[in-house]
Amino acid sequence: MQYDRTDARILEIVQKNNRLTSEIIGELAGLSATACQRRLKRLRSEGIIEADVSIVSAKAVGRPIQMLVLVSLERERADIIDRFKKAIKSSAEVVNGFYVTGDADFVLYITARTMEDYEQFTRRFFYENPDIKGFKTMVVMDRVKAGFAIPVEVPHEV
């Protein structure tokens, strides 16, 4: 996956606002709308742009309880890890999931309507899963920053 200086500029622009038209993105990146559309299509097909999403307020949609959960597996075996990854992907409550190094095997960002709902989720998702050794829940007091923007390195021209 390679990109050039112009692609890097496009990536910076769409990470801030992906609702801009190709005309506006092209103008900001110094391209025609058609050239901009071509580049965006390539960036998406090569997986450099993984998704175009909107960040929704959990509170506004009735899920004000937010948690970060550290999960430890009973054993680190490929089949157990793959099974848990599949469970994460199929759970609506799990907004983000990360397979990590350190004290835990996974870090999950979970939302819930109430603490009672979260307790029911833990029973279903953690306690009934024999592959889970344990989990620790940290309740989010305040979301200070929300986003997916990644600093884009400008490639060195040769």
N, C-alpha and C positions, 0 to 999 in steps of 0.2 A: 504494500500500500504506500504509494508515494503521492506527495502533493507539493505544489510550488508556492511561491510567495503570494500569488493571487488567490489560490485556494485557501491559504491561511487567513487571508483577509476576509474571504467569504465565510469561513468557519467562525471567525470572531463576530461577524455581523449576525449570522443566524442564531448563534448561541444567546445573543442579547434579545433578539426578536425574530422568531421564525415565521411571523405572519407578514413580513414585508414582501412586496411583489418582486419579481425578478428584475423589473425595471429599476426599482429603488436599490436593490442589492447590487445590481450591475453598476449603477451610477456611483455608489459608494466604493465599489471595488475597481472602478475604471474599466468596465466591460459593457458590451451591449447586452440587452435582455436575453437574446438568444444564446450568446456565449455563456452567460451566467446560468441559464437553465441547463445547458449541456454539462457544465461543471458540477452543478448541484446533483444532476442525475448520476454522474460518475462517482461523486463523493458518497452518494447513498448506495449505489450498486457495489462499491468496493468496501462498504462497511465502515468508512471513516465517519459518516453520519449514521448512527445506529437507529435513531428514531426522532420523530418530530412530536413533541409532547407539550401539554399545558400543565403547569403546576397548580393543583387545586388545593384550596384551603381545607384541611381535614375538619376544622371547627365548623366551617360554613356548610359542610355536607353532613353534619351530625356525627362526626367521629372525633370528638375533642380530646379523647385520651390517646396519648402517643407515648410509645415506649421504645427503648433500645434494649434488646435482649441478647445476652451472651449465652450461647448454647455450646455445651460440651457433649461430644458423642461418647458412647461406651467404648468403642474401638475405632481406630482410623483405618478402615478397610475400604477399598474402592467401591464395593457394592453398597456398603452402608452410606458412604458419602454421596454416591449417586442417587440412592433412594431418598435421602434427606433433601438433596437439591431439587428433586422432582416434587417432593411435598411442599417445599418453599414456593416453587413456581405455580403450583396449583391452589395455593391459599390466597384468597382475596384480602385477608387481614394483614398479610405480610406485604408491605409496600416495597421494601428493598431487602435483599439478602446478600450477604458477603461471606465467602469461605475465606478464613483468615488464619494467620499464624499467631502464636502467643498463648495466652491463658485459656482462650476459648477456641472452638473450631469454626463457629459461625457467629456473625453479628446480624441481627434482624431489626428492621424498623417496622413496628406494628402499630396500627391504629385500632381503636375500639370506641363504641358508643358510650359504654360505662365500664367501671371496674368489674362489675358482675359479668358482663360480656367477655371481658378479658380473662376472667377466671375460668369461664366455660371453655374458652379457646385453649387455655393452658392445659386443661384436663384432656381435651380432644387431641391437641397437637403435640404436647410434650409427655404428659403422664401416661398416655396409652401407647406411646412409642417405646418399645423395649431397647431401641438403639440410642436413646437419650440418657446420658449419665446425669446431667443436671443443667439448670439454666438459671441465670440471674437477670432480673428485670430492673431497669432504670427508667423511672417515669420522667418524661420530658416536661420540664417546668415552663420553658418558653423556647419557641423555635426562633433562633436569632438570625439564621440565614437559610434560605431554601433555594436550591438551584442545582443545575447539572453542568454549568459552564466550566470548561477545562481550559487552562492557559494553553494557547496554541503556539508551539515553537515555529518560528519562521525558518524554513530550510535554508542552509547556506547555498548560495548559487555557485556553481563550478565554472 
